[in-house]
């Protein structure tokens, strides 16, 4: 038996939450790229490369998060 509190949030709220998480991840990706290519190389090239690699992995993760359904 399902209770009212067990009902998942409406689809529009789920989509809004997924969109927000997607934008947060992509914002972090953009910030990493901008910092890795402008500021960080003056201090550490290795760190800049590492930041770029992390930024390269984030878009697929963001897409998976955005398309996941919480059924």
Rosetta blueprint (number, residue, H / E / L):
1 X L
2 X L
3 X L
4 X H
5 X H
6 X H
7 X L
8 X L
9 X L
10 X L
11 X H
12 X H
13 X H
14 X H
15 X H
16 X H
17 X H
18 X H
19 X H
20 X H
21 X H
22 X H
23 X H
24 X H
25 X H
26 X H
27 X H
28 X H
29 X H
30 X H
31 X H
32 X H
33 X H
34 X H
35 X H
36 X H
37 X H
38 X H
39 X L
40 X H
41 X H
42 X H
43 X L
44 X L
45 X H
46 X H
47 X H
48 X H
49 X H
50 X H
51 X H
52 X H
53 X H
54 X H
55 X H
56 X H
57 X H
58 X H
59 X H
60 X H
61 X H
62 X H
63 X H
64 X H
65 X H
66 X H
67 X H
68 X L
69 X L
70 X L
71 X L
